[in-house]
Amino acid sequence: MSTREKLPPDLYWASISWNGAVDNEAIIGFDRRAETFFCQAFEPAPEENADDETPRLWMFPSYRAYPTFDDLLQGLAEEGATLLSCELTDDVEKGHSDD
């Protein structure tokens, strides 16, 4: 059972592997105005700078860059990242619509 805080709508906790590190507190979300999924992940900070939470993997390049979840997964793969797990609902996996 996860002890992480509940995120606002359209944001989901994820685990992502990238550059030999695993981030178990990455965020995947959907920005309704930009009509795109996005990903924000943090590499483990060096011991001397443990408070640094600057995003090292930030995938939100432009309007409708990743309109479906599958598009985001492809973008992650192109960056050499792998989604290990994510708290998603069925509607997010299928993509969003304003119907």
DSSP file (Angstrom, degrees, kcal/mol; ACC not computed):
  #  RESIDUE AA STRUCTURE BP1 BP2  ACC     N-H-->O    O-->H-N    N-H-->O    O-->H-N    TCO  KAPPA ALPHA  PHI   PSI    X-CA   Y-CA   Z-CA
    1    1 A M              0   0    0      0, 0.0     2,-0.2     0, 0.0     0, 0.0   0.000 360.0 360.0 360.0 134.1    0.0    0.0    0.0
    2    2 A S        -     0   0    0      1,-0.1     0, 0.0     2,-0.0     0, 0.0  -0.523 360.0-166.6 -79.6 140.3    1.4    3.4   -1.0
    3    3 A T        +     0   0    0     -2,-0.2    -1,-0.1     2,-0.0     3,-0.1   0.292  50.9 121.8-104.2   7.0    1.9    6.0    1.7
    4    4 A R  S    S-     0   0    0      1,-0.1     3,-0.1     3,-0.0    -2,-0.0  -0.335  71.8 -97.0 -70.0 152.1    2.3    8.8   -0.9
    5    5 A E        -     0   0    0      1,-0.1     2,-0.3    -2,-0.0    -1,-0.1  -0.285  43.1 -98.4 -66.2 153.9    0.0   11.8   -0.8
    6    6 A K        -     0   0    0     -3,-0.1    -1,-0.1     1,-0.0     6,-0.1  -0.558  40.5-139.0 -73.5 135.9   -3.0   11.9   -3.0
    7    7 A L        -     0   0    0     -2,-0.3     3,-0.1     4,-0.2     4,-0.1  -0.583  22.2 -96.4 -94.1 157.5   -2.3   13.9   -6.2
    8    8 A P    >   -     0   0    0      0, 0.0     3,-1.5     0, 0.0    -1,-0.1  -0.169  62.6 -66.9 -62.3 165.5   -4.8   16.4   -7.8
    9    9 A P  T 3  S+     0   0    0      0, 0.0    21,-0.1     0, 0.0     3,-0.1  -0.208 122.6  24.1 -54.3 146.3   -6.9   15.1  -10.8
   10   10 A D  T 3  S+     0   0    0      1,-0.2    20,-2.0    -3,-0.1     2,-0.4   0.530 101.7 101.8  73.4   9.6   -5.0   14.3  -13.9
   11   11 A L  E <   -A   29   0A   0     -3,-1.5     2,-0.4    18,-0.2    18,-0.2  -0.980  48.5-177.0-122.6 139.6   -1.7   13.6  -12.0
   12   12 A Y  E     -A   28   0A   0     16,-2.8    16,-2.6    -2,-0.4     2,-0.1  -0.995  27.8-116.9-139.4 138.5   -0.4   10.1  -11.2
   13   13 A W  E     +A   27   0A   0     -2,-0.4    74,-2.4    14,-0.2     2,-0.3  -0.463  41.4 177.7 -67.9 144.8    2.5    8.7   -9.3
   14   14 A A  E     -AB  26  86A   0     12,-2.2    12,-1.9    72,-0.2     2,-0.5  -0.974  30.1-135.1-145.8 158.3    4.9    6.6  -11.5
   15   15 A S  E     - B   0  85A   0     70,-2.8    69,-3.1    -2,-0.3    70,-1.4  -0.986  30.0-178.0-114.8 127.6    8.1    4.7  -11.3
   16   16 A I  E     -AB  23  83A   0      7,-2.2     7,-2.9    -2,-0.5     2,-0.5  -0.981  20.0-148.5-131.3 136.5   10.5    5.4  -14.1
   17   17 A S  E     +AB  22  82A   0     65,-2.7    65,-2.5    -2,-0.4     2,-0.3  -0.895  31.6 155.5-101.7 131.2   13.9    4.0  -15.0
   18   18 A W  E >   -A   21   0A   0      3,-2.7     3,-2.0    -2,-0.5    63,-0.2  -0.939  60.8  -4.8-159.6 132.6   16.3    6.4  -16.7
   19   19 A N  T 3  S-     0   0    0     61,-0.5     3,-0.1    -2,-0.3    62,-0.1   0.841 128.3 -53.3  51.9  39.6   20.1    6.7  -17.0
   20   20 A G  T 3  S+     0   0    0      1,-0.3     2,-0.3     0, 0.0    -1,-0.3   0.480 119.3 101.3  80.1   2.0   20.6    3.8  -14.6
   21   21 A A  E <   -A   18   0A   0     -3,-2.0    -3,-2.7     2,-0.0     2,-0.5  -0.822  60.2-142.5-116.6 157.7   18.5    5.3  -11.9
   22   22 A V  E     -A   17   0A   0     -2,-0.3     2,-0.6    -5,-0.2    -5,-0.2  -0.983   7.3-162.2-120.2 129.2   14.9    4.5  -10.7
   23   23 A D  E >   -A   16   0A   0     -7,-2.9    -7,-2.2    -2,-0.5     3,-0.6  -0.942   8.5-178.7-110.6 112.2   12.6    7.3   -9.6
   24   24 A N  E 3  S+     0   0A   0     -2,-0.6    -1,-0.1    -9,-0.2    -9,-0.1   0.382  81.0  55.0 -89.9   3.2    9.6    5.9   -7.6
   25   25 A E  E 3  S+     0   0A   0     17,-0.2    -1,-0.2    -9,-0.1   -10,-0.2  -0.106  74.5 135.7-126.9  36.0    8.1    9.4   -7.2
   26   26 A A  E <   -A   14   0A   0    -12,-1.9   -12,-2.2    -3,-0.6     2,-0.4  -0.388  46.8-132.8 -75.2 161.4    7.9   10.5  -10.8
   27   27 A I  E     -AC  13  40A   0     13,-2.8    13,-2.6   -14,-0.2     2,-0.4  -0.971  18.7-173.8-121.6 132.4    4.7   12.2  -12.0
   28   28 A I  E     +AC  12  39A   0    -16,-2.6   -16,-2.8    -2,-0.4     2,-0.3  -0.981  23.4 156.8-118.0 137.8    2.7   11.5  -15.1
   29   29 A G  E     -AC  11  38A   0      9,-2.1     9,-2.3    -2,-0.4     2,-0.4  -0.895  39.0-120.1-149.5 178.5   -0.2   13.7  -15.9
   30   30 A F  E     - C   0  37A   0    -20,-2.0     2,-0.8    -2,-0.3     7,-0.2  -0.993  15.7-153.4-129.3 123.8   -2.5   15.2  -18.5
   31   31 A D  E  >> - C   0  36A   0      5,-2.9     5,-1.5    -2,-0.4     4,-1.0  -0.866   5.9-164.1 -97.3 110.2   -2.7   18.9  -19.2
   32   32 A R  T  45S+     0   0    0     -2,-0.8    -1,-0.2     1,-0.2     5,-0.0   0.854  86.4  51.7 -66.0 -36.0   -6.1   19.5  -20.6
   33   33 A R  T  45S+     0   0    0      1,-0.2    -1,-0.2     2,-0.1    -2,-0.0   0.900 118.5  36.6 -68.8 -39.2   -5.3   23.0  -22.0
   34   34 A A  T  45S-     0   0    0      2,-0.2    30,-2.9    29,-0.1    -1,-0.2   0.525 102.8-136.5 -88.4  -6.3   -2.2   21.7  -23.9
   35   35 A E  T  <5 +     0   0    0     -4,-1.0     2,-0.3     1,-0.2    -3,-0.2   0.908  62.9 114.2  51.4  49.4   -4.0   18.5  -24.7
   36   36 A T  E   < -C   31   0A   0     -5,-1.5    -5,-2.9    28,-0.1     2,-0.2  -1.000  65.7-125.4-148.1 146.6   -1.0   16.4  -23.9
   37   37 A F  E     -C   30   0A   0     29,-2.9     2,-0.3    -2,-0.3    -7,-0.2  -0.559  35.4-170.7 -78.0 156.4    0.3   13.9  -21.4
   38   38 A F  E     -C   29   0A   0     -9,-2.3    -9,-2.1    -2,-0.2     2,-0.4  -0.956  14.8-148.7-145.8 165.1    3.6   14.8  -19.7
   39   39 A C  E     -CD  28  59A   0     20,-1.4    20,-3.0    -2,-0.3     2,-0.4  -1.000   7.5-174.4-138.8 137.6    6.2   13.3  -17.4
   40   40 A Q  E     +CD  27  58A   0    -13,-2.6   -13,-2.8    -2,-0.4     2,-0.3  -0.983  15.4 170.1-131.9 120.6    8.3   14.8  -14.7
   41   41 A A  E     - D   0  57A   0     16,-2.6    16,-1.9    -2,-0.4    15,-1.6  -0.948  20.2-146.8-132.9 153.3   11.0   12.6  -13.1
   42   42 A F        -     0   0    0     -2,-0.3   -17,-0.2    13,-0.2     3,-0.1  -0.960  11.1-139.0-121.0 132.2   13.9   13.3  -10.7
   43   43 A E        -     0   0    0     -2,-0.4     2,-0.1    11,-0.4   -20,-0.1  -0.573  48.1 -83.3 -77.6 153.5   17.2   11.6  -10.6
   44   44 A P        -     0   0    0      0, 0.0    -1,-0.1     0, 0.0     3,-0.1  -0.390  52.7-120.0 -56.9 131.1   18.4   10.9   -7.1
   45   45 A A        -     0   0    0      5,-0.2     5,-0.1     7,-0.1     8,-0.0  -0.440  29.5 -99.2 -73.8 146.5   20.2   14.0   -5.9
   46   46 A P    >   -     0   0    0      0, 0.0     3,-2.0     0, 0.0     6,-0.2  -0.303  36.2-109.8 -60.2 151.0   23.8   13.9   -4.9
   47   47 A E  G >  S+     0   0    0      1,-0.3     3,-0.9     2,-0.2    -2,-0.1   0.843 118.5  54.0 -53.2 -38.5   24.4   13.6   -1.1
   48   48 A E  G 3  S+     0   0    0      1,-0.3    -1,-0.3     2,-0.1     3,-0.1   0.620 118.6  34.7 -75.6  -9.9   25.8   17.1   -1.0
   49   49 A N  G X   +     0   0    0     -3,-2.0     3,-1.9     1,-0.1    -1,-0.3  -0.285  69.9 148.3-136.8  49.7   22.7   18.5   -2.6
   50   50 A A  T <   +     0   0    0     -3,-0.9    -5,-0.2     1,-0.3    -2,-0.1   0.683  69.5  59.8 -64.3 -20.0   19.9   16.3   -1.3
   51   51 A D  T 3  S+     0   0    0     -3,-0.1     2,-0.5     2,-0.0    -1,-0.3   0.537  76.5 111.3 -85.8  -5.6   17.3   19.1   -1.4
   52   52 A D    <   +     0   0    0     -3,-1.9    -7,-0.1    -6,-0.2    -3,-0.1  -0.572  33.2 166.8 -72.7 116.6   17.7   19.6   -5.1
   53   53 A E        +     0   0    0     -2,-0.5    -1,-0.1     2,-0.1    -3,-0.0  -0.083  17.0 151.0-119.7  33.2   14.5   18.5   -6.9
   54   54 A T        -     0   0    0      1,-0.1   -11,-0.4     2,-0.0     2,-0.2  -0.478  56.3-107.5 -64.1 127.5   15.2   20.0  -10.3
   55   55 A P        -     0   0    0      0, 0.0   -13,-0.2     0, 0.0     3,-0.2  -0.388  36.6-179.4 -60.2 126.6   13.4   17.9  -12.9
   56   56 A R  S    S+     0   0    0    -15,-1.6     2,-0.5     1,-0.3   -14,-0.2   0.722  78.9  40.1 -96.0 -28.8   16.0   16.0  -14.8
   57   57 A L  E    S+D   41   0A   0    -16,-1.9   -16,-2.6     2,-0.0     2,-0.5  -0.934  71.9 165.1-123.1 105.4   13.5   14.3  -17.1
   58   58 A W  E     -D   40   0A   0     -2,-0.5     2,-0.8   -18,-0.2   -18,-0.2  -0.950  11.4-176.8-127.1 108.7   10.8   16.7  -18.2
   59   59 A M  E     +D   39   0A   0    -20,-3.0   -20,-1.4    -2,-0.5    17,-0.1  -0.824  44.9 106.1-113.1  92.4    8.6   15.7  -21.1
   60   60 A F        +     0   0    0     -2,-0.8    -1,-0.1   -22,-0.2   -22,-0.1  -0.369  32.8 154.7-158.0  63.1    6.2   18.5  -21.9
   61   61 A P        -     0   0    0      0, 0.0     2,-0.3     0, 0.0   -23,-0.0   0.857  57.5 -27.8 -73.8 -37.7    7.6   19.9  -25.1
   62   62 A S  S >  S-     0   0    0    -28,-0.0     3,-1.8     0, 0.0     4,-0.3  -0.977  82.9 -46.8-167.1 173.3    4.6   21.5  -26.9
   63   63 A Y  T 3  S-     0   0    0     -2,-0.3   -28,-0.2     1,-0.3   -29,-0.1  -0.309 121.5  -4.8 -54.8 129.1    0.8   21.5  -27.5
   64   64 A R  T 3  S+     0   0    0    -30,-2.9    -1,-0.3     2,-0.1   -28,-0.1   0.755  85.9 142.9  54.4  30.7   -0.5   18.0  -28.2
   65   65 A A  S <  S+     0   0    0     -3,-1.8    -2,-0.1     1,-0.3   -29,-0.1   0.900  82.7  17.2 -64.5 -39.7    3.0   16.5  -28.2
   66   66 A Y  S    S+     0   0    0     -4,-0.3   -29,-2.9   -29,-0.2    -1,-0.3  -0.653  72.2 167.4-131.7  75.0    1.7   13.4  -26.5
   67   67 A P        +     0   0    0      0, 0.0    29,-0.5     0, 0.0     2,-0.3   0.725  68.3  39.9 -68.1 -20.4   -2.1   13.3  -27.0
   68   68 A T  S  > S-     0   0    0     27,-0.1     4,-1.7     1,-0.1   -31,-0.2  -0.870  85.3-116.8-123.9 161.3   -2.4    9.7  -25.9
   69   69 A F  H  > S+     0   0    0     23,-0.4     4,-2.4    -2,-0.3     5,-0.2   0.889 117.0  56.2 -61.1 -39.7   -0.8    7.7  -23.2
   70   70 A D  H  > S+     0   0    0     23,-0.3     4,-2.2     1,-0.2    -1,-0.2   0.869 103.3  54.9 -60.9 -36.6    0.9    5.4  -25.8
   71   71 A D  H  > S+     0   0    0      2,-0.2     4,-2.3     1,-0.2    -1,-0.2   0.908 108.0  49.1 -62.2 -41.5    2.4    8.5  -27.4
   72   72 A L  H  X S+     0   0    0     -4,-1.7     4,-2.7     2,-0.2    -2,-0.2   0.918 108.9  52.3 -64.3 -42.6    4.0    9.4  -24.0
   73   73 A L  H  X S+     0   0    0     -4,-2.4     4,-2.2     1,-0.2    -1,-0.2   0.902 109.8  49.1 -59.6 -40.4    5.3    5.9  -23.6
   74   74 A Q  H  X S+     0   0    0     -4,-2.2     4,-2.2     2,-0.2    -1,-0.2   0.912 110.7  50.5 -64.7 -42.1    6.9    6.1  -27.1
   75   75 A G  H  X S+     0   0    0     -4,-2.3     4,-1.2     2,-0.2    -2,-0.2   0.895 109.2  51.0 -62.2 -41.3    8.4    9.5  -26.1
   76   76 A L  H ><>S+     0   0    0     -4,-2.7     5,-2.9     1,-0.2     3,-0.6   0.933 109.6  50.6 -60.1 -45.6    9.8    8.0  -22.9
   77   77 A A  H ><5S+     0   0    0     -4,-2.2     3,-1.4     1,-0.3    -2,-0.2   0.886 106.2  54.9 -61.3 -39.2   11.4    5.2  -24.9
   78   78 A E  H 3<5S+     0   0    0     -4,-2.2    -1,-0.3     1,-0.3    -2,-0.2   0.785 108.0  50.0 -65.4 -26.1   13.0    7.7  -27.3
   79   79 A E  T <<5S-     0   0    0     -4,-1.2    -1,-0.3    -3,-0.6    -2,-0.2   0.422 122.9-107.7 -88.6  -0.2   14.6    9.4  -24.3
   80   80 A G  T < 5S+     0   0    0     -3,-1.4   -61,-0.5    -4,-0.3     2,-0.3   0.653  78.4 130.9  82.8  16.0   15.9    6.0  -23.0
   81   81 A A      < -     0   0    0     -5,-2.9     2,-0.4    -6,-0.2    -1,-0.3  -0.723  42.6-154.9-103.6 153.4   13.4    5.9  -20.1
   82   82 A T  E     -B   17   0A   0    -65,-2.5   -65,-2.7    -2,-0.3     2,-0.7  -0.994  15.1-134.1-129.3 128.8   11.1    3.1  -19.1
   83   83 A L  E     +B   16   0A   0     -2,-0.4   -67,-0.2   -67,-0.2     3,-0.1  -0.732  23.8 178.9 -78.8 118.0    7.8    3.3  -17.3
   84   84 A L  E     -     0   0A   0    -69,-3.1     2,-0.3    -2,-0.7   -68,-0.2   0.845  64.5 -18.2 -89.0 -39.7    8.0    0.7  -14.6
   85   85 A S  E     -B   15   0A   0    -70,-1.4   -70,-2.8     2,-0.0    -1,-0.4  -0.977  58.2-173.8-162.0 159.2    4.6    1.4  -13.0
   86   86 A C  E     -B   14   0A   0     -2,-0.3     2,-1.4   -72,-0.2   -72,-0.2  -0.957  31.3-122.4-159.9 139.7    2.0    4.1  -12.8
   87   87 A E        +     0   0    0    -74,-2.4     2,-0.3    -2,-0.3   -74,-0.1  -0.688  54.5 158.5 -83.9  90.5   -1.3    4.7  -10.9
   88   88 A L        -     0   0    0     -2,-1.4     2,-0.3   -76,-0.1    -2,-0.1  -0.814  34.8-140.3-116.8 154.9   -3.6    5.2  -13.9
   89   89 A T    >>  -     0   0    0     -2,-0.3     4,-2.0     1,-0.1     3,-0.6  -0.695  35.3-103.2-104.2 165.3   -7.3    4.9  -14.4
   90   90 A D  H 3> S+     0   0    0     -2,-0.3     4,-1.4     1,-0.2     5,-0.1   0.864 119.6  54.4 -57.8 -38.7   -8.9    3.4  -17.5
   91   91 A D  H 3> S+     0   0    0      1,-0.2     4,-0.6     2,-0.2    -1,-0.2   0.847 108.2  49.5 -68.3 -31.1   -9.8    6.8  -19.0
   92   92 A V  H X4 S+     0   0    0     -3,-0.6     3,-1.0     1,-0.2   -23,-0.4   0.910 107.1  54.1 -71.4 -41.9   -6.2    8.0  -18.8
   93   93 A E  H 3< S+     0   0    0     -4,-2.0   -23,-0.3     1,-0.3   -24,-0.2   0.818 112.3  45.2 -60.9 -29.8   -4.9    4.9  -20.4
   94   94 A K  H 3< S-     0   0    0     -4,-1.4    -1,-0.3     1,-0.2    -2,-0.2   0.562 120.2-108.5 -89.4  -9.9   -7.3    5.5  -23.3
   95   95 A G    <<  -     0   0    0     -3,-1.0     2,-0.3    -4,-0.6    -1,-0.2  -0.155  35.2 -81.2  97.5 161.8   -6.5    9.2  -23.6
   96   96 A H        +     0   0    0    -29,-0.5     2,-0.3    -4,-0.1    -4,-0.0  -0.674  39.3 178.9-100.4 153.4   -8.7   12.2  -22.7
   97   97 A S        -     0   0    0     -2,-0.3    -2,-0.0     0, 0.0   -65,-0.0  -0.979  32.4-134.9-145.9 158.3  -11.4   13.8  -24.6
   98   98 A D              0   0    0     -2,-0.3    -2,-0.0     1,-0.2   -66,-0.0   0.131 360.0 360.0 -97.8  19.7  -13.7   16.8  -23.9
   99   99 A D              0   0    0      0, 0.0    -1,-0.2     0, 0.0    -3,-0.0   0.513 360.0 360.0 -58.9 360.0  -16.8   14.9  -25.1
